[in-house]
Amino acid sequence: MEANRQSPEIETIIKQYEQLTAVSEVILGGNLHVGYWPDGDRGSGSMREATDRLTDLLAEELDARPGQRILDAGCGTGRPALRLARTRRVDLLGVDISPGHVKQTTDHAREEGLSDQVTAEQADVMDLPFPDASFDAAWAVESLPHVPDRVRALGEIRRVLRPGGRVVFTICVERRPVSAPVREFLTDYYDTVNATYPPLASVPGMVVDAGLELVRLTDIGENIFSTMARVKEGFDEAAEDLESSVGLPRERTEKIARYALRFGELPESGYAVVVARRPVTWSSVEPG
């Protein structure tokens, strides 16, 4: 799917993302991803500290070296990219289907004096406009749940990685089979947030089907879902302003917050950090 020829469905998703971005940045301390709490509770730190801790955890898994070229697949507003560029001294190119997010990433890079290290382009992760083997590593921070074909997206990331290049991604998962009532809730939740979360047991196969080698898979849900209570509080406080400023109905804002909190409380819910790499040699059949 070309970034400049998007379907009405994609246009709707983009609009919804951009409506939520401003308040999400405030609630999540400048990031669009959840926080990491080492003790498995809300702790005494700020949300900014918690979300930055998750960025740093992923940076450790990525193991990027100074001067390397990194792909950020679904860069959002660019905050994790900027932190990675600053702390690891790497060059980073972010892609996102949202032109608003591309502009924000570009603006934030300029404001922080990192325009020579961090750039952004509008592109679809399922059809990346880059040559084969053009990046040293890649990450996708909470972007794959919104991608219609995750295997295709990971296959594209594999294609643009150099042999041996590492990819790190995060994704909420269903860590075990769910009952019929829980499935009914999850179906409604996924429709509400324009995302789906796979079974944890399916993730290794998804990685292999994309032509990647699985290095490590860790479920850190216990350290993540305490964030949801603060997220709900923040969305509840901002609901009226969102409705007046960006046209996001208060009813939908409150539903997203309520559902996110419930998802985080389910024993079936997990949050996977996945580390994989492009094989150094490729002798089997390419992914379809």
C-alpha positions as a LaTeX table, in Angstrom:
\begin{tabular}{lrrr}
\hline
Residue & $x$ (\AA) & $y$ (\AA) & $z$ (\AA) \\
\hline
Met1 & 0.00 & 0.00 & 0.00 \\
Glu2 & 1.54 & 3.30 & $-1.05$ \\
Ala3 & 1.70 & 5.97 & 1.62 \\
Asn4 & 0.20 & 8.58 & $-0.73$ \\
Arg5 & $-2.65$ & 6.35 & $-1.96$ \\
Gln6 & $-4.29$ & 5.23 & 1.25 \\
Ser7 & $-7.63$ & 3.50 & 1.60 \\
Pro8 & $-10.50$ & 5.23 & 3.43 \\
Glu9 & $-9.98$ & 2.75 & 6.28 \\
Ile10 & $-6.34$ & 3.78 & 6.66 \\
Glu11 & $-7.29$ & 7.46 & 6.48 \\
Thr12 & $-9.74$ & 6.89 & 9.34 \\
Ile13 & $-7.10$ & 5.15 & 11.43 \\
Ile14 & $-4.62$ & 7.96 & 10.79 \\
Lys15 & $-7.16$ & 10.55 & 11.89 \\
Gln16 & $-7.90$ & 8.63 & 15.10 \\
Tyr17 & $-4.20$ & 8.24 & 15.89 \\
Glu18 & $-3.56$ & 11.91 & 15.39 \\
Gln19 & $-6.54$ & 12.84 & 17.56 \\
Leu20 & $-5.12$ & 10.83 & 20.44 \\
Thr21 & $-1.48$ & 11.83 & 20.01 \\
Ala22 & $-1.47$ & 15.13 & 21.87 \\
Val23 & $-3.12$ & 13.80 & 25.01 \\
Ser24 & $-1.13$ & 10.54 & 24.87 \\
Glu25 & 2.13 & 12.49 & 24.82 \\
Val26 & 1.05 & 14.35 & 27.95 \\
Ile27 & $-0.25$ & 11.29 & 29.79 \\
Leu28 & 2.69 & 9.08 & 28.80 \\
Gly29 & 5.40 & 11.62 & 29.50 \\
Gly30 & 6.17 & 12.58 & 25.91 \\
Asn31 & 5.99 & 9.05 & 24.52 \\
Leu32 & 3.22 & 7.05 & 22.87 \\
His33 & 4.15 & 3.75 & 24.49 \\
Val34 & 3.47 & 2.39 & 27.96 \\
Gly35 & 5.80 & 2.50 & 30.93 \\
Tyr36 & 8.03 & $-0.11$ & 32.58 \\
Trp37 & 7.79 & $-0.52$ & 36.36 \\
Pro38 & 10.63 & $-2.68$ & 37.77 \\
Asp39 & 8.70 & $-3.65$ & 40.91 \\
Gly40 & 5.55 & $-4.59$ & 39.04 \\
Asp41 & 3.52 & $-1.77$ & 40.57 \\
Arg42 & 2.99 & 1.90 & 39.91 \\
Gly43 & 6.05 & 2.81 & 41.91 \\
Ser44 & 7.06 & 6.30 & 42.97 \\
Gly45 & 8.47 & 7.59 & 39.69 \\
Ser46 & 6.80 & 9.66 & 37.02 \\
Met47 & 5.19 & 8.35 & 33.86 \\
Arg48 & 7.98 & 10.01 & 31.85 \\
Glu49 & 10.55 & 8.01 & 33.81 \\
Ala50 & 8.59 & 4.79 & 33.30 \\
Thr51 & 8.16 & 5.22 & 29.55 \\
Asp52 & 11.80 & 6.20 & 29.16 \\
Arg53 & 12.75 & 3.06 & 31.12 \\
Leu54 & 10.96 & 0.96 & 28.51 \\
Thr55 & 12.77 & 2.81 & 25.72 \\
Asp56 & 16.08 & 2.12 & 27.45 \\
Leu57 & 15.22 & $-1.54$ & 27.96 \\
Leu58 & 14.52 & $-1.89$ & 24.24 \\
Ala59 & 17.71 & $-0.03$ & 23.40 \\
Glu60 & 19.67 & $-2.57$ & 25.43 \\
Glu61 & 18.02 & $-5.40$ & 23.50 \\
Leu62 & 18.72 & $-3.67$ & 20.18 \\
Asp63 & 22.41 & $-3.31$ & 21.11 \\
Ala64 & 22.96 & $-0.56$ & 18.54 \\
Arg65 & 26.50 & 0.75 & 18.08 \\
Pro66 & 27.63 & 4.34 & 17.35 \\
Gly67 & 27.34 & 5.23 & 13.69 \\
Gln68 & 24.89 & 2.47 & 12.80 \\
Arg69 & 21.78 & 3.15 & 10.70 \\
Ile70 & 18.55 & 2.18 & 12.48 \\
Leu71 & 15.01 & 1.85 & 11.14 \\
Asp72 & 12.14 & 2.89 & 13.44 \\
Ala73 & 9.09 & 1.10 & 12.01 \\
Gly74 & 6.12 & 3.14 & 13.22 \\
Cys75 & 8.01 & 6.04 & 14.76 \\
Gly76 & 5.01 & 7.89 & 16.21 \\
Thr77 & 6.11 & 11.31 & 17.39 \\
Gly78 & 9.77 & 10.30 & 17.48 \\
Arg79 & 10.51 & 10.43 & 21.21 \\
Pro80 & 12.00 & 6.90 & 21.46 \\
Ala81 & 14.00 & 7.55 & 18.28 \\
Leu82 & 15.46 & 10.74 & 19.68 \\
Arg83 & 16.41 & 9.05 & 22.94 \\
Leu84 & 18.07 & 6.18 & 21.07 \\
Ala85 & 19.95 & 8.58 & 18.77 \\
Arg86 & 21.14 & 10.66 & 21.71 \\
Thr87 & 22.21 & 7.84 & 24.00 \\
Arg88 & 23.61 & 5.44 & 21.39 \\
Arg89 & 24.93 & 7.97 & 18.86 \\
Val90 & 23.23 & 6.26 & 15.93 \\
Asp91 & 21.54 & 7.56 & 12.77 \\
Leu92 & 17.85 & 6.75 & 12.72 \\
Leu93 & 15.18 & 6.87 & 10.02 \\
Gly94 & 11.57 & 6.67 & 11.20 \\
Val95 & 8.62 & 5.65 & 9.05 \\
Asp96 & 4.96 & 6.12 & 9.86 \\
Ile97 & 1.70 & 6.10 & 7.89 \\
Ser98 & 0.64 & 9.30 & 9.65 \\
Pro99 & 1.91 & 12.53 & 8.03 \\
Gly100 & 1.27 & 14.26 & 11.34 \\
His101 & 3.62 & 11.89 & 13.15 \\
Val102 & 6.28 & 12.34 & 10.48 \\
Lys103 & 6.08 & 16.10 & 10.94 \\
Gln104 & 6.23 & 15.81 & 14.73 \\
Thr105 & 9.27 & 13.54 & 14.57 \\
Thr106 & 10.98 & 15.97 & 12.21 \\
Asp107 & 10.08 & 18.98 & 14.35 \\
His108 & 11.20 & 17.31 & 17.58 \\
Ala109 & 14.52 & 16.33 & 16.00 \\
Arg110 & 15.10 & 19.93 & 14.92 \\
Glu111 & 14.13 & 21.30 & 18.34 \\
Glu112 & 16.58 & 18.96 & 20.07 \\
Gly113 & 19.42 & 19.58 & 17.62 \\
Leu114 & 19.30 & 16.03 & 16.27 \\
Ser115 & 18.19 & 16.63 & 12.68 \\
Asp116 & 21.49 & 15.24 & 11.44 \\
Gln117 & 20.75 & 11.94 & 13.21 \\
Val118 & 16.96 & 11.52 & 13.13 \\
Thr119 & 14.78 & 11.86 & 10.02 \\
Ala120 & 11.30 & 10.59 & 9.16 \\
Glu121 & 9.31 & 9.61 & 6.08 \\
Gln122 & 5.69 & 8.69 & 5.45 \\
Ala123 & 5.65 & 5.03 & 4.47 \\
Asp124 & 3.84 & 1.75 & 5.04 \\
Val125 & 5.86 & $-0.79$ & 7.00 \\
Met126 & 4.33 & $-3.53$ & 4.83 \\
Asp127 & 5.88 & $-1.94$ & 1.73 \\
Leu128 & 9.09 & $-0.19$ & 2.74 \\
Pro129 & 10.61 & 2.07 & 0.05 \\
Phe130 & 14.21 & 1.15 & 0.85 \\
Pro131 & 16.81 & $-1.08$ & $-0.81$ \\
Asp132 & 17.65 & $-4.51$ & 0.53 \\
Ala133 & 20.15 & $-4.65$ & 3.40 \\
Ser134 & 20.18 & $-0.88$ & 3.97 \\
Phe135 & 19.86 & $-0.81$ & 7.80 \\
Asp136 & 22.00 & $-2.25$ & 10.59 \\
Ala137 & 19.07 & $-2.79$ & 12.97 \\
Ala138 & 15.39 & $-1.96$ & 13.43 \\
Trp139 & 12.75 & $-1.64$ & 16.09 \\
Ala140 & 8.96 & $-1.39$ & 16.16 \\
Val141 & 7.66 & $-0.05$ & 19.47 \\
Glu142 & 3.96 & $-0.93$ & 19.86 \\
Ser143 & 3.29 & $-0.36$ & 16.15 \\
Leu144 & 2.75 & $-3.92$ & 14.90 \\
Pro145 & $-0.65$ & $-4.40$ & 16.64 \\
His146 & $-2.03$ & $-1.85$ & 14.17 \\
Val147 & $-0.57$ & $-3.52$ & 11.05 \\
Pro148 & $-2.99$ & $-5.70$ & 9.03 \\
Asp149 & $-0.31$ & $-8.25$ & 8.05 \\
Arg150 & 2.41 & $-8.57$ & 10.68 \\
Val151 & 4.30 & $-11.33$ & 8.89 \\
Arg152 & 4.52 & $-9.19$ & 5.77 \\
Ala153 & 5.69 & $-6.21$ & 7.83 \\
Leu154 & 8.36 & $-8.26$ & 9.59 \\
Gly155 & 9.36 & $-9.72$ & 6.24 \\
Glu156 & 9.89 & $-6.22$ & 4.90 \\
Ile157 & 11.94 & $-5.31$ & 7.96 \\
Arg158 & 14.01 & $-8.48$ & 7.40 \\
Arg159 & 14.56 & $-7.51$ & 3.77 \\
Val160 & 15.98 & $-4.08$ & 4.58 \\
Leu161 & 18.22 & $-5.39$ & 7.38 \\
Arg162 & 21.79 & $-6.34$ & 6.70 \\
Pro163 & 22.61 & $-10.04$ & 7.36 \\
Gly164 & 22.90 & $-10.49$ & 11.10 \\
Gly165 & 20.93 & $-7.30$ & 11.75 \\
Arg166 & 18.74 & $-7.31$ & 14.84 \\
Val167 & 15.08 & $-6.28$ & 15.14 \\
Val168 & 13.32 & $-5.63$ & 18.43 \\
Phe169 & 9.57 & $-5.20$ & 18.68 \\
Thr170 & 6.95 & $-5.05$ & 21.39 \\
Ile171 & 3.40 & $-6.30$ & 21.19 \\
Cys172 & 0.60 & $-6.97$ & 23.64 \\
Val173 & $-0.40$ & $-10.63$ & 23.56 \\
Glu174 & $-2.96$ & $-13.08$ & 24.81 \\
Arg175 & $-0.74$ & $-15.20$ & 26.99 \\
Arg176 & $-3.20$ & $-18.11$ & 27.23 \\
Pro177 & $-6.55$ & $-19.20$ & 25.74 \\
Val178 & $-9.47$ & $-17.00$ & 26.76 \\
Ser179 & $-13.05$ & $-17.78$ & 27.71 \\
Ala180 & $-16.01$ & $-16.80$ & 25.55 \\
Pro181 & $-16.91$ & $-13.71$ & 27.67 \\
Val182 & $-13.29$ & $-12.50$ & 27.58 \\
Arg183 & $-13.16$ & $-13.09$ & 23.82 \\
Glu184 & $-16.29$ & $-10.97$ & 23.42 \\
Phe185 & $-14.63$ & $-8.15$ & 25.36 \\
Leu186 & $-11.36$ & $-8.46$ & 23.42 \\
Thr187 & $-13.15$ & $-8.35$ & 20.07 \\
Asp188 & $-14.84$ & $-5.10$ & 21.06 \\
Tyr189 & $-11.60$ & $-3.73$ & 22.51 \\
Tyr190 & $-9.61$ & $-4.47$ & 19.37 \\
Asp191 & $-12.25$ & $-2.78$ & 17.25 \\
Thr192 & $-12.19$ & 0.26 & 19.53 \\
Val193 & $-8.41$ & 0.76 & 19.38 \\
Asn194 & $-7.92$ & $-0.40$ & 15.77 \\
Ala195 & $-5.50$ & $-3.12$ & 16.83 \\
Thr196 & $-5.29$ & $-6.85$ & 17.46 \\
Tyr197 & $-3.07$ & $-8.79$ & 19.85 \\
Pro198 & $-1.92$ & $-12.30$ & 18.90 \\
Pro199 & $-1.63$ & $-15.35$ & 21.13 \\
Leu200 & 1.79 & $-15.42$ & 22.79 \\
Ala201 & 2.35 & $-18.96$ & 21.49 \\
Ser202 & 1.99 & $-17.74$ & 17.90 \\
Val203 & 4.73 & $-15.13$ & 18.06 \\
Pro204 & 7.73 & $-17.43$ & 17.41 \\
Gly205 & 6.01 & $-18.80$ & 14.30 \\
Met206 & 5.23 & $-15.29$ & 13.11 \\
Val207 & 8.92 & $-14.40$ & 13.41 \\
Val208 & 10.08 & $-17.52$ & 11.57 \\
Asp209 & 7.45 & $-17.09$ & 8.82 \\
Ala210 & 8.91 & $-13.63$ & 8.18 \\
Gly211 & 12.33 & $-15.16$ & 7.54 \\
Leu212 & 13.84 & $-14.07$ & 10.84 \\
Glu213 & 15.59 & $-16.02$ & 13.59 \\
Leu214 & 14.13 & $-15.68$ & 17.08 \\
Val215 & 16.76 & $-14.63$ & 19.59 \\
Arg216 & 14.63 & $-14.04$ & 22.67 \\
Leu217 & 10.99 & $-13.56$ & 23.68 \\
Thr218 & 10.12 & $-12.17$ & 27.10 \\
Asp219 & 6.70 & $-11.46$ & 28.58 \\
Ile220 & 6.99 & $-8.41$ & 30.86 \\
Gly221 & 3.27 & $-7.81$ & 31.36 \\
Glu222 & 3.60 & $-7.66$ & 35.14 \\
Asn223 & 5.97 & $-4.71$ & 34.74 \\
Ile224 & 3.80 & $-2.93$ & 32.17 \\
Phe225 & 0.12 & $-3.01$ & 32.96 \\
Ser226 & 0.31 & $-0.90$ & 36.10 \\
Thr227 & 0.63 & 1.94 & 33.59 \\
Met228 & $-3.00$ & 1.47 & 32.58 \\
Ala229 & $-4.47$ & 2.94 & 35.78 \\
Arg230 & $-2.61$ & 6.20 & 35.19 \\
Val231 & $-3.54$ & 6.15 & 31.52 \\
Lys232 & $-7.23$ & 5.89 & 32.42 \\
Glu233 & $-6.93$ & 8.73 & 34.93 \\
Gly234 & $-5.25$ & 10.92 & 32.34 \\
Phe235 & $-7.75$ & 10.17 & 29.60 \\
Asp236 & $-10.66$ & 10.77 & 31.98 \\
Glu237 & $-9.23$ & 14.17 & 32.90 \\
Ala238 & $-8.62$ & 15.11 & 29.25 \\
Ala239 & $-11.86$ & 13.76 & 27.73 \\
Glu240 & $-13.69$ & 17.09 & 27.66 \\
Asp241 & $-10.72$ & 18.96 & 26.19 \\
Leu242 & $-10.25$ & 16.27 & 23.53 \\
Glu243 & $-13.83$ & 16.58 & 22.42 \\
Ser244 & $-13.60$ & 20.36 & 22.02 \\
Ser245 & $-10.05$ & 20.62 & 20.65 \\
Val246 & $-9.71$ & 17.69 & 18.21 \\
Gly247 & $-13.28$ & 16.44 & 17.86 \\
Leu248 & $-12.72$ & 13.12 & 19.61 \\
Pro249 & $-16.07$ & 12.14 & 21.18 \\
Arg250 & $-15.88$ & 11.97 & 24.96 \\
Glu251 & $-17.71$ & 8.65 & 24.90 \\
Arg252 & $-15.00$ & 7.06 & 22.74 \\
Thr253 & $-12.17$ & 8.52 & 24.83 \\
Glu254 & $-13.68$ & 7.15 & 28.03 \\
Lys255 & $-14.30$ & 3.77 & 26.41 \\
Ile256 & $-10.68$ & 3.46 & 25.26 \\
Ala257 & $-9.43$ & 4.30 & 28.75 \\
Arg258 & $-11.85$ & 1.91 & 30.45 \\
Tyr259 & $-11.06$ & $-0.93$ & 28.06 \\
Ala260 & $-7.29$ & $-0.43$ & 28.32 \\
Leu261 & $-7.50$ & $-0.66$ & 32.09 \\
Arg262 & $-9.60$ & $-3.83$ & 31.91 \\
Phe263 & $-7.21$ & $-5.40$ & 29.40 \\
Gly264 & $-4.30$ & $-4.74$ & 31.74 \\
Glu265 & $-6.15$ & $-6.42$ & 34.60 \\
Leu266 & $-6.89$ & $-9.65$ & 32.70 \\
Pro267 & $-4.70$ & $-12.61$ & 33.72 \\
Glu268 & $-4.72$ & $-13.58$ & 30.04 \\
Ser269 & $-2.96$ & $-10.35$ & 29.04 \\
Gly270 & 0.77 & $-10.19$ & 28.34 \\
Tyr271 & 3.30 & $-7.79$ & 26.84 \\
Ala272 & 6.00 & $-9.40$ & 24.74 \\
Val273 & 9.45 & $-8.00$ & 24.00 \\
Val274 & 10.70 & $-9.88$ & 20.95 \\
Val275 & 14.30 & $-9.93$ & 19.76 \\
Ala276 & 15.06 & $-11.45$ & 16.37 \\
Arg277 & 17.64 & $-11.13$ & 13.65 \\
Arg278 & 18.09 & $-11.55$ & 9.93 \\
Pro279 & 20.03 & $-14.77$ & 9.32 \\
Val280 & 23.61 & $-14.32$ & 8.28 \\
Thr281 & 23.01 & $-16.79$ & 5.45 \\
Trp282 & 19.69 & $-17.42$ & 3.77 \\
Ser283 & 19.33 & $-20.82$ & 2.18 \\
Ser284 & 15.64 & $-21.64$ & 2.62 \\
Val285 & 12.58 & $-20.42$ & 0.78 \\
Glu286 & 11.83 & $-16.69$ & 1.04 \\
Pro287 & 8.67 & $-15.81$ & 3.00 \\
Gly288 & 5.57 & $-15.35$ & 0.86 \\
\hline
\end{tabular}
